[in-house]
């Protein structure tokens, strides 16, 4: 499972001109599900993102978590994070989980964040979306449960 997490002052996803999810201060999380990912991966990644100290304290240092600042999360499914450019000019997505496996894990990830006490908004799985955000910092992290570092 891969997450591209961006610290934002605001973010929203739109589908066909309507807002599907919107947050203020928090994390926009683009989430890709790989073949072989499990509920344990979703729980691990949600716990990591809820508790990572990536928000500034009074001195301007990374010291506070999403939970500490009362931030929100906007989870947007993003299978292209699993794209491979090793061969040719068109990305291959053979590492991405098929939709019937990925959709429940995206839901499980969002539910795990909620269990941590994070208010969660969601994009729509499989929909063509427009993502709008104001990256705060900018602060962006790439997390991959396959490497766990």
C-alpha positions as CSV (number, residue, x, y, z in Angstrom):
1,X,0.0,0.0,0.0
2,X,1.3,3.4,-1.0
3,X,0.3,6.8,0.4
4,X,1.4,10.2,-0.9
5,X,0.4,12.4,2.1
6,X,0.4,16.1,1.8
7,X,0.0,18.5,4.7
8,X,-2.7,20.9,3.6
9,X,-4.4,24.0,4.9
10,X,-7.4,22.9,2.7
11,X,-8.2,20.3,0.1
12,X,-11.2,19.0,-1.8
13,X,-12.0,16.4,-4.5
14,X,-14.6,16.9,-7.1
15,X,-16.4,14.4,-9.2
16,X,-18.4,15.7,-12.2
17,X,-18.4,19.2,-10.8
18,X,-19.7,18.2,-7.3
19,X,-17.6,18.1,-4.1
20,X,-17.1,14.6,-3.0
21,X,-14.9,15.4,0.0
22,X,-13.4,18.5,1.6
23,X,-11.2,19.3,4.5
24,X,-9.4,22.2,6.2
25,X,-6.2,21.7,8.1
26,X,-4.9,18.1,7.8
27,X,-3.6,15.6,5.3
28,X,-4.6,14.9,1.7
29,X,-3.8,11.2,1.3
30,X,-3.5,9.8,-2.2
31,X,-3.8,6.0,-1.6
32,X,-2.7,3.2,-3.9
33,X,-3.4,-0.4,-3.1
34,X,-1.0,-3.1,-4.4
35,X,-1.7,-6.7,-5.1
36,X,-1.2,-8.7,-1.9
37,X,-2.0,-5.8,0.4
38,X,-4.1,-6.6,3.4
39,X,-6.2,-5.1,6.2
40,X,-3.0,-5.2,8.3
41,X,-1.3,-2.9,5.8
42,X,-4.3,-0.5,6.0
43,X,-4.1,-0.5,9.8
44,X,-0.4,0.0,9.9
45,X,-0.4,2.9,7.4
46,X,-3.4,4.6,9.0
47,X,-1.7,4.4,12.4
48,X,1.5,5.8,11.0
49,X,-0.2,8.7,9.3
50,X,-2.4,9.6,12.3
51,X,0.6,9.7,14.6
52,X,3.5,11.0,12.4
53,X,4.8,14.2,13.9
54,X,4.7,16.4,10.8
55,X,2.9,19.5,12.1
56,X,4.7,22.4,13.6
57,X,4.8,23.2,17.3
58,X,5.0,26.7,18.7
59,X,8.7,26.9,17.8
60,X,8.0,25.8,14.2
61,X,9.5,22.3,14.5
62,X,7.8,19.1,13.4
63,X,6.5,17.9,16.7
64,X,2.7,17.4,16.4
65,X,0.7,14.7,14.8
66,X,-2.6,14.9,12.9
67,X,-4.4,13.9,16.0
68,X,-2.5,16.5,18.2
69,X,-3.6,19.3,15.9
70,X,-7.2,18.1,15.5
71,X,-6.6,17.8,11.7
72,X,-8.7,16.0,9.2
73,X,-7.8,13.6,6.4
74,X,-9.1,13.5,2.9
75,X,-8.5,10.0,1.4
76,X,-8.4,9.8,-2.4
77,X,-7.9,6.5,-4.1
78,X,-4.9,6.7,-6.6
79,X,-4.0,3.5,-8.4
80,X,-1.4,5.3,-10.5
81,X,0.9,5.4,-7.5
82,X,1.6,1.8,-8.5
83,X,2.5,2.6,-12.0
84,X,5.8,1.2,-13.4
85,X,7.9,3.1,-16.0
86,X,10.5,0.4,-16.4
87,X,9.5,-0.6,-19.9
88,X,8.4,1.6,-22.8
89,X,6.7,4.9,-22.5
90,X,3.3,3.9,-21.2
91,X,3.1,3.0,-17.5
92,X,2.2,-0.5,-16.5
93,X,-0.1,-1.2,-13.6
94,X,0.4,-4.9,-13.0
95,X,1.4,-4.2,-9.4
96,X,-1.9,-2.5,-8.6
97,X,-4.6,-4.5,-6.9
98,X,-7.8,-5.0,-9.1
99,X,-10.7,-2.8,-8.1
100,X,-12.6,-5.6,-6.3
101,X,-9.6,-6.0,-4.0
102,X,-8.5,-2.4,-3.7
103,X,-11.9,-0.7,-3.0
104,X,-12.5,-2.6,0.3
105,X,-8.9,-1.8,1.5
106,X,-9.3,1.9,0.7
107,X,-12.5,1.8,2.9
108,X,-10.6,-0.2,5.6
109,X,-7.8,2.4,5.6
110,X,-10.3,5.3,6.0
111,X,-12.1,3.4,8.8
112,X,-8.7,2.7,10.6
113,X,-8.0,6.5,10.5
114,X,-11.4,7.1,12.0
115,X,-10.7,4.6,14.8
116,X,-7.6,6.6,15.6
117,X,-9.8,9.6,16.1
118,X,-9.3,11.4,12.8
119,X,-12.2,13.0,11.0
120,X,-12.1,11.5,7.4
121,X,-13.6,12.7,4.1
122,X,-13.3,10.4,1.1
123,X,-13.0,10.6,-2.7
124,X,-15.0,8.2,-4.8
125,X,-13.3,5.0,-5.7
126,X,-12.9,4.6,-9.5
127,X,-14.3,8.0,-10.4
128,X,-12.4,10.6,-12.5
129,X,-11.7,13.3,-9.9
130,X,-10.2,16.8,-9.7
131,X,-8.1,17.3,-6.7
132,X,-7.7,20.9,-5.3
133,X,-5.3,21.6,-2.5
134,X,-3.2,24.1,-0.7
135,X,0.0,22.3,0.3
136,X,1.1,23.7,3.7
137,X,4.9,24.0,3.8
138,X,5.1,22.4,1.3
139,X,5.2,19.1,3.3
140,X,4.8,15.9,1.3
141,X,5.6,12.3,2.4
142,X,5.7,9.1,0.4
143,X,4.9,6.0,2.5
144,X,5.1,2.4,1.2
145,X,4.1,-0.5,3.4
146,X,6.2,-2.8,1.3
147,X,9.4,-1.1,2.6
148,X,8.1,0.0,6.1
149,X,10.7,2.8,6.4
